[in-house]
């Protein structure tokens, strides 16, 4: 029997023992060593050769991942590890580190109970470190810390024991500061800070395959003094033999991450808002493999042979071939064609997968990433809220018109696989518009359409997605219906920034119980009266009903909400989405006859009122920005900082790290298009860099009118702004 077959059989055996299962994700800032670490864990589990671990990058299975040297898709693998004389099943997800693919990280966190956060010992906690921690903690996923590239402190920076200790303590301190800040309002979570003595922090070098933790030091006698000695003697092989990284990390995973039995009672109330008195609620909390099937789909992928594969966490029941299951948001049932587990790039079919595990299922043709799959009709899980919004758009069209139907089909499939991609049709031009998290995101999607789907395409120049936001409180504004029989009176004002952030992070939504939503809004500094009057939330905008006793308003409110959505989706300046607006409905005059207050009357009236109120509130254009970090030899530091400043950017800091200079700053996304080739040219190819979304900021007044005119022209709108817009 082959090694892989034996591993699969052992995984199958362990699936029925939730107490010995660990569902984990590895997450980090880009280039901090996640995938190299995963290689080590696979080697430790006997799944790849120990000799090639660290170079093989076994979880980067796609051609473009190998070419670019980064993880693009979250990749699943099931492995076994013996700890404390018991074998454990570890279902691991290796997640992308690049900010453009952060949606994969968010979705992965719904499937796991523990997150091993990897931090570079030299660079420390970076912007994406904060993001992945936030993604984990929002989902009730417990963190642990692996500090990687400790060898660089010894060999490159020539640090002694005291300097190393200070640096490593500083990294732990920064990570714990982030954890405390994110969990202080989360009652379900206790003290999840990490510590060396507690065993929730490990150190090592994924490249050279060694690692240590407090428990491993006690067991092996290999401490930092010994590590420095062996590193400086260039005896890394000896280090690996004495304290192999895979043992240290997998021991930590088994000891400190919760099993499904411990995790699900805490997690279910966080991700499911159905009736907790129902049997199915208890089945999920108890990880009942005899209960109804309840699965949360976190990933959709295509297999050239098996077709569409839905991967996700099974919270209750047992899934097996032939079952007919409901998919949330769709009619009818889907029949399960096969069930399997992932072993890196390959899927291995198994007879069944019980609760507490991560399953890969074919036949769920109606599922998308985020679907709830069940054997009975039930309230679906809370939707997965992605932290970042699309900021770049490109038009895409088939080079050959004969390929157009195929392209439309592929684009639909792309949106199923990646919910952070948005696809629209420009009604004026008939173009398909592809919106994503950044230039690289769209570049990868486009490349895959050509390479994997065989459709040659043309793409337009990148288009930045802007926002419109009120800057002050408006006066009360009247909106009148086309038939003149209905009137609405509204004001608009900026929402507090904390409220906007709470909505963006998914901490406030209309899917929450009303009392819980009120409390969350008040915690974010929204006044009590407004929090009690919230009628609807759309994007990061709130509609509050401040009226009293208006006849027929209850019957008409659905249309008012539709008008609110319509007018905030396309703002008055350039038909860009509105952000952070608090809309108050103060009064309404409605015709008694239903026929005279239908959609054709109410929606235009609300839209008119809202747009005029937004104009009165000095609404301005916001542009997306990115944090930029450039690592470069000192002789190119001036060129690197010039690349930021020449893009309407700001340099915030410059400092030395090892033998390189680090330049940190922020710049508009619009100006960062083409940055990759320009920075290579300016630094003779010797710079490395990464970017992180930094939110939206008000565009400079001197540019507002020019950019608005450009957007309006592109959208086929009149270039001239209405005379009422006199504040731009």
Secondary structure in CASP SS format (residue, H / E / C, confidence):
PFRMAT SS
TARGET T0000
AUTHOR 0000-0000-0000
METHOD secondary structure of the structure
MODEL  1
X C 1.00
X C 1.00
X H 1.00
X H 1.00
X H 1.00
X H 1.00
X H 1.00
X H 1.00
X H 1.00
X H 1.00
X H 1.00
X H 1.00
X H 1.00
X H 1.00
X C 1.00
X C 1.00
X C 1.00
X H 1.00
X H 1.00
X H 1.00
X E 1.00
X E 1.00
X E 1.00
X E 1.00
X E 1.00
X E 1.00
X E 1.00
X E 1.00
X C 1.00
X C 1.00
X C 1.00
X C 1.00
X C 1.00
X H 1.00
X H 1.00
X H 1.00
X H 1.00
X H 1.00
X H 1.00
X H 1.00
X H 1.00
X H 1.00
X H 1.00
X H 1.00
X C 1.00
X C 1.00
X C 1.00
X C 1.00
X C 1.00
X C 1.00
X C 1.00
X C 1.00
X C 1.00
X C 1.00
X C 1.00
X C 1.00
X C 1.00
X C 1.00
X C 1.00
X C 1.00
X C 1.00
X C 1.00
X H 1.00
X H 1.00
X H 1.00
X H 1.00
X H 1.00
X H 1.00
X C 1.00
X C 1.00
X C 1.00
X C 1.00
X C 1.00
X C 1.00
X E 1.00
X E 1.00
X E 1.00
X E 1.00
X E 1.00
X E 1.00
X E 1.00
X E 1.00
X E 1.00
X C 1.00
X C 1.00
X E 1.00
X E 1.00
X E 1.00
X E 1.00
X E 1.00
X E 1.00
X E 1.00
X E 1.00
X E 1.00
X C 1.00
X C 1.00
X C 1.00
X C 1.00
X H 1.00
X H 1.00
X H 1.00
X H 1.00
X H 1.00
X H 1.00
X H 1.00
X H 1.00
X H 1.00
X H 1.00
X H 1.00
X H 1.00
X H 1.00
X C 1.00
X C 1.00
X E 1.00
X E 1.00
X E 1.00
X E 1.00
X E 1.00
X E 1.00
X E 1.00
X C 1.00
X C 1.00
X C 1.00
X C 1.00
X C 1.00
X C 1.00
X H 1.00
X H 1.00
X H 1.00
X H 1.00
X H 1.00
X H 1.00
X H 1.00
X H 1.00
X H 1.00
X H 1.00
X H 1.00
X H 1.00
X C 1.00
X C 1.00
X C 1.00
X E 1.00
X E 1.00
X E 1.00
X E 1.00
X E 1.00
X E 1.00
X E 1.00
X C 1.00
X H 1.00
X H 1.00
X H 1.00
X H 1.00
X H 1.00
X H 1.00
X C 1.00
X C 1.00
X C 1.00
X C 1.00
X C 1.00
X H 1.00
X H 1.00
X H 1.00
X H 1.00
X H 1.00
X H 1.00
X H 1.00
X H 1.00
X H 1.00
X H 1.00
X H 1.00
X H 1.00
X H 1.00
X H 1.00
X H 1.00
X H 1.00
X H 1.00
X H 1.00
X H 1.00
X H 1.00
X H 1.00
X H 1.00
X H 1.00
X C 1.00
X C 1.00
X C 1.00
X C 1.00
X C 1.00
X C 1.00
X C 1.00
X C 1.00
X C 1.00
X C 1.00
X C 1.00
X C 1.00
X C 1.00
X C 1.00
X C 1.00
X C 1.00
X C 1.00
X E 1.00
X E 1.00
X E 1.00
X E 1.00
X E 1.00
X C 1.00
X C 1.00
X C 1.00
X C 1.00
X E 1.00
X E 1.00
X E 1.00
X E 1.00
X H 1.00
X H 1.00
X H 1.00
X H 1.00
X H 1.00
X H 1.00
X H 1.00
X C 1.00
X C 1.00
X C 1.00
X H 1.00
X H 1.00
X H 1.00
X H 1.00
X H 1.00
X H 1.00
X H 1.00
X H 1.00
X H 1.00
X C 1.00
X C 1.00
X C 1.00
X H 1.00
X H 1.00
X H 1.00
X H 1.00
X H 1.00
X H 1.00
X H 1.00
X C 1.00
X E 1.00
X H 1.00
X H 1.00
X H 1.00
X H 1.00
X H 1.00
X H 1.00
X H 1.00
X H 1.00
X H 1.00
X H 1.00
X H 1.00
X H 1.00
X C 1.00
X C 1.00
X C 1.00
X H 1.00
X H 1.00
X H 1.00
X H 1.00
X H 1.00
X H 1.00
X H 1.00
X H 1.00
X H 1.00
X H 1.00
X H 1.00
X H 1.00
X C 1.00
X C 1.00
X C 1.00
X C 1.00
X C 1.00
X C 1.00
X C 1.00
X H 1.00
X H 1.00
X H 1.00
X H 1.00
X H 1.00
X H 1.00
X H 1.00
X C 1.00
X C 1.00
X C 1.00
X C 1.00
X C 1.00
X C 1.00
X C 1.00
X C 1.00
X E 1.00
X E 1.00
X E 1.00
X E 1.00
X E 1.00
X E 1.00
X E 1.00
X E 1.00
X E 1.00
X E 1.00
X C 1.00
X C 1.00
X C 1.00
X E 1.00
X E 1.00
X E 1.00
X E 1.00
X E 1.00
X E 1.00
X E 1.00
X E 1.00
X E 1.00
X E 1.00
X C 1.00
X E 1.00
X E 1.00
X E 1.00
X C 1.00
X C 1.00
X C 1.00
X E 1.00
X E 1.00
X E 1.00
X E 1.00
X C 1.00
X C 1.00
X C 1.00
X C 1.00
X C 1.00
X E 1.00
X E 1.00
X E 1.00
X C 1.00
X C 1.00
X E 1.00
X E 1.00
X E 1.00
X E 1.00
X E 1.00
X E 1.00
X C 1.00
X C 1.00
X E 1.00
X E 1.00
X E 1.00
X E 1.00
X E 1.00
X C 1.00
X E 1.00
X E 1.00
X E 1.00
X C 1.00
X C 1.00
X C 1.00
X E 1.00
X E 1.00
X E 1.00
X E 1.00
X E 1.00
X C 1.00
X C 1.00
X C 1.00
X C 1.00
X C 1.00
X C 1.00
X C 1.00
X C 1.00
X C 1.00
X E 1.00
X E 1.00
X E 1.00
X C 1.00
X C 1.00
X C 1.00
X C 1.00
X C 1.00
X C 1.00
X C 1.00
X C 1.00
X C 1.00
X C 1.00
X C 1.00
X C 1.00
X C 1.00
X C 1.00
X C 1.00
X C 1.00
X C 1.00
X E 1.00
X E 1.00
X E 1.00
X E 1.00
X E 1.00
X E 1.00
X E 1.00
X C 1.00
X C 1.00
X H 1.00
X H 1.00
X H 1.00
X H 1.00
X H 1.00
X H 1.00
X H 1.00
X H 1.00
X H 1.00
X H 1.00
X H 1.00
X H 1.00
X H 1.00
X H 1.00
X H 1.00
X H 1.00
X H 1.00
X C 1.00
X C 1.00
X C 1.00
X C 1.00
X E 1.00
X E 1.00
X E 1.00
X E 1.00
X C 1.00
X C 1.00
X C 1.00
X C 1.00
X C 1.00
X C 1.00
X E 1.00
X E 1.00
X E 1.00
X E 1.00
X E 1.00
X C 1.00
X C 1.00
X H 1.00
X H 1.00
X H 1.00
X H 1.00
X H 1.00
X H 1.00
X H 1.00
X H 1.00
X H 1.00
X H 1.00
X H 1.00
X H 1.00
X H 1.00
X C 1.00
X C 1.00
X C 1.00
X C 1.00
X C 1.00
X E 1.00
X E 1.00
X E 1.00
X C 1.00
X C 1.00
X C 1.00
X E 1.00
X E 1.00
X C 1.00
X C 1.00
X E 1.00
X E 1.00
X E 1.00
X C 1.00
X C 1.00
X C 1.00
X C 1.00
X C 1.00
X C 1.00
X C 1.00
X E 1.00
X E 1.00
X E 1.00
X E 1.00
X C 1.00
X C 1.00
X C 1.00
X C 1.00
X C 1.00
X C 1.00
X E 1.00
X E 1.00
X E 1.00
X E 1.00
X E 1.00
X E 1.00
X E 1.00
X E 1.00
X C 1.00
X C 1.00
X H 1.00
X H 1.00
X H 1.00
X H 1.00
X H 1.00
X H 1.00
X H 1.00
X H 1.00
X C 1.00
X C 1.00
X C 1.00
X C 1.00
X C 1.00
X C 1.00
X C 1.00
X C 1.00
X C 1.00
X H 1.00
X H 1.00
X H 1.00
X H 1.00
X H 1.00
X H 1.00
X H 1.00
X H 1.00
X H 1.00
X H 1.00
X C 1.00
X C 1.00
X C 1.00
X C 1.00
X H 1.00
X H 1.00
X H 1.00
X H 1.00
X H 1.00
X C 1.00
X E 1.00
X E 1.00
X E 1.00
X E 1.00
X E 1.00
X C 1.00
X C 1.00
X E 1.00
X E 1.00
X E 1.00
X E 1.00
X E 1.00
X C 1.00
X C 1.00
X C 1.00
X C 1.00
X C 1.00
X C 1.00
X C 1.00
X H 1.00
X H 1.00
X H 1.00
X H 1.00
X H 1.00
X H 1.00
X H 1.00
X H 1.00
X H 1.00
X H 1.00
X H 1.00
X H 1.00
X H 1.00
X H 1.00
X H 1.00
X H 1.00
X H 1.00
X C 1.00
X C 1.00
X C 1.00
X C 1.00
X C 1.00
X C 1.00
X C 1.00
X C 1.00
X E 1.00
X C 1.00
X C 1.00
X E 1.00
X E 1.00
X E 1.00
X E 1.00
X E 1.00
X E 1.00
X E 1.00
X E 1.00
X E 1.00
X C 1.00
X C 1.00
X C 1.00
X C 1.00
X H 1.00
X H 1.00
X H 1.00
X H 1.00
X C 1.00
X H 1.00
X H 1.00
X H 1.00
X H 1.00
X H 1.00
X H 1.00
X H 1.00
X H 1.00
X H 1.00
X H 1.00
X H 1.00
X H 1.00
X H 1.00
X H 1.00
X H 1.00
X H 1.00
X H 1.00
X H 1.00
X C 1.00
X C 1.00
X C 1.00
X E 1.00
X E 1.00
X E 1.00
X E 1.00
X E 1.00
X E 1.00
X E 1.00
X E 1.00
X E 1.00
X E 1.00
X E 1.00
X E 1.00
X E 1.00
X C 1.00
X H 1.00
X H 1.00
X H 1.00
X H 1.00
X H 1.00
X H 1.00
X H 1.00
X H 1.00
X H 1.00
X H 1.00
X H 1.00
X H 1.00
X C 1.00
X C 1.00
X C 1.00
X C 1.00
X E 1.00
X E 1.00
X E 1.00
X E 1.00
X E 1.00
X E 1.00
X E 1.00
X E 1.00
X C 1.00
X C 1.00
X E 1.00
X E 1.00
X E 1.00
X E 1.00
X E 1.00
X E 1.00
X E 1.00
X E 1.00
X E 1.00
X H 1.00
X H 1.00
X H 1.00
X H 1.00
X C 1.00
X C 1.00
X H 1.00
X H 1.00
X H 1.00
X H 1.00
X H 1.00
X H 1.00
X H 1.00
X H 1.00
X C 1.00
X C 1.00
X C 1.00
X C 1.00
X C 1.00
X E 1.00
X E 1.00
X E 1.00
X E 1.00
X E 1.00
X E 1.00
X E 1.00
X E 1.00
X E 1.00
X E 1.00
X E 1.00
X C 1.00
X C 1.00
X H 1.00
X H 1.00
X H 1.00
X H 1.00
X H 1.00
X H 1.00
X H 1.00
X H 1.00
X H 1.00
X H 1.00
X H 1.00
X H 1.00
X H 1.00
X H 1.00
X C 1.00
X C 1.00
X C 1.00
X C 1.00
X C 1.00
X C 1.00
X C 1.00
X C 1.00
X C 1.00
X C 1.00
X C 1.00
X C 1.00
X C 1.00
X C 1.00
END
